[in-house]
Amino acid sequence: MTDQALSPHSRRTFFRGLGVAGAAAVTGAAVPTVFAPSASAAPVPGFNEKISRDEVIERAMFWVDDPRAYSMENFDIGPEEDQDILWRMDCSGFVSMALAARFDDNPTGLTTETLHPDGGYEISHAISKEDLLPGDFILQKNADSEGGVGHVVLFNGWVDGGYNVLEQSYGAGGTTSRTAAYPYDGLDNFHPFRYDLIVD
């Protein structure tokens, strides 16, 4: 059985039931590679503060378990379930929601440009493929895209055939959890980054 054979909800329940050793056996790894949240996503104490990898994945799963349609113009609630705290329903809004990163001038989430270390907010840094851990993100800047539109996804561990990606995808019609080939389905100019405030 692979992660692709499970729906997002059943996958989380499945890996949670297996525990660390079982999850490692299914993914074919010696150590656990995919985070499966142990509880429902809870609001974080604040934004732009230290956040654990488990919290990032739990927050992402709030939409993965209840998918939102992709939109650059529409917004929806996150784990806070507060109508005054809305997140943009595109790729970077999704990642911002998972990281709990929002600023007064970007209250519905950062963009692919501003999530990048050169984006002016100085909230992330480049890492290597070998350093990737659940809760890190893989990003292509607008300027590095043939069409001038960037994309960003959350990394959630190595699996057979690539890695488990959590994303808000235009092509897939919205929130999804699936296996992607590194760096991002064979496309160039996607690179791994780490949120500066994430803690292990």
Steps between C-alpha positions, in 0.01 A plus 500: 500500500635843412402844618333560164248225576366687802280805521647786707281416799560125486873552438532704818303242699699218340845639584385606846386143565828352380718711722862586427625152411200412286508825308867447427433148376225612263708781351802274467716723715708424804356800681155659484475730200144631499345695785153386598345748743407349835212738565273739318659829402484759772553873473851616577556758775589765244630561151861531385616311809683175559304202371572127507510282192206301632300820542577604141377167363195502730408846375545394136279196560218733606452569128625164369229321698239753381631615158456855374471589134802687364454877477726804502205727582307304763579438866404252771557431866787296639529303824408813698148465355473876531329699224733789579806283416479397135755343269525535123401177327804472273831317543680766702192578709483130591868484597469827696201355686697185584796706624273748682680781318308820434580869522294818513577573136438136400223392739377211283844348445827564325569438131745271323727802471479610863535148644840489328807619696536790255137603539551778750366334815811293578298209637667206324832364382617257234578141598621194312290211377670282763389736777130496411266413788120508531383860525767635264387633162603472137457816296535640152510879482292680239817617328621139468181380331449495124151641546604754761286333768673336794390205711571373850421170675555350844737208533369218722766232477652255252286216367536243224515688172591837647359699790162567656394847393222703661389779271234731375517416133343681208547194279350258753212737570589579859641348817672167454740253656689287250837364395720732294836441334777723633536791465144539370381248244813540292469876455810713533565796728320365806720522810465398867468757778443506875289741701735674744261456794438125460628290790576127511 
